[in-house]
């Protein structure tokens, strides 16, 4: 294997090198220097992103198992950025005394999952896809159960691993049927060989079902709220954006590039899943008081909106999905960032606890308001443009009645997204959260999200670039 072939995997190799550096650092560290892993992890994730950006090459290696192009490189860089923000948000939590001897483990698990997601994104066949998926999933279950002294965290880890095992079993069963009818696991070959026979269609349905669990599409979403609530906030943030973002990307890519000839079937399935997911996510979010469960059901509803972009079946559809994921990262991590700051300072996580927050902590209140406005799609925040392009992608294929359902659901979502805003700015209490100053790293994470919401919303070149690199699909 020559240098050109090696550089095709530069992003993954940089992440593997980062993981090895962390392991070696553990050998030469003592108990007093455990927290030095925190800035080291920041530097390593930044370094991996820079290596992928500068030295990344497009190409196909390992006989087509691994593929890299501009679109996949862009998605990997987006995941690196999201991981960096999660690292910034997790600093105070990881410094807690009960995590003192497990700082390294947290970063090792995160880097391991990121390596798996990168291989999954660059997969050219279902074997590489499955290996990447499992490498990403198993460490995430350990992250969900990271707060070992809390029963909710252990329960979250168990629920995540069991639901992942079930979904993976369904997915593998479907892939075996596809292999049985086409005789191949390579995406390019299956694309040419797949036909509308009953066995291959059943295999495709099982594949969609397995991925629906990973993406939290209703009615395969039941694990989401409990896992999000039980997991540490940093892990919940990671699950809601990085893990989900990687799964949505490869799901879209496989539907377009493997099952394109059978789109008449899977588009009908996605339409049904989109309607159910948007409706259930919104209706259940109306009832939530705990902000982590609130944002969990919000993420379910957002997954339903993302299906609109996938239904576009074009470069605009793919570009709108990735553009929305980028905006969703800034919006969701901005909201989770404020929740993490307040939780670390006060331990409070319910909407009622935020009454009168603007009077004592106006900057945090404004940041959370902007993040929620973006999730709701209120102009001129970036989330409005993200949903606009998703709607446009669906409209280009004539799904006008589905757009009507989406608009109704978006209107419903305005109500519950405004509930925390009402609590912070309008409702009064005799004992609001006291004035405090956020820790520098956590404040920086929220600031990055706020800047991201402004830049991605008004810099049209970002959307145009994503559409242009999607044109090769």
Order of alpha helices (4+ residues) and beta strands (2+ residues): alpha-alpha-alpha-beta-beta-alpha-alpha-alpha-alpha-alpha-alpha-alpha-alpha-alpha-alpha-alpha-alpha-alpha-alpha-alpha-alpha-alpha-alpha-alpha
